[in-house]
Amino acid sequence: MPHDRLSDYYDHLARTHTTSETRWSHNDLVIWFVIGARCEMDMGGFHSVFDQFLQADDLDFLIDALRALDEPELADAFDRIRTVLREVDFYGREVDCYELPPATLKKLKDEEAVIRRGDRLWQLDDKLTKLLPLN
């Protein structure tokens, strides 16, 4: 089953992600950030994607990865989130999402609805499976 292989590979990445000598390929990083973002959403809620999982550079990478996967709607939603987070210096101040102004939280909630619509982020396994190493 190709999706089982993807799950196994993500588990492998999760076991090795803290090893400093590990050098991941670009495809490994795409798999890591796409699956990691959706896992974080499932386990900790939407805000935890930004509070706990994605740093500013990681968010940039995820947006580029989604564009490369031909997922412009998802990429645009995360891009708008990046803009909102920059406007409040989210990463510079190292605050949690729950500390953001109500208007900012509303914008994040609106983008969350776009990202969750049709479970699009969860429908990328076929595309991600094509990124797996051959061996």
ABEGO torsion letter per residue (X at the ends): XAAAAAAAAAAAAAAAAABAABBBBAAAAAAAAAAAAAAAAAAAEAAAAAAAABBAAAAAAAAAAAAAAGBAAAAAAAAAAAAAAAAAGAAAAGBBAAABBAAAAAAAAAAAAAAABGGAAAAAAAAAAAABBAX
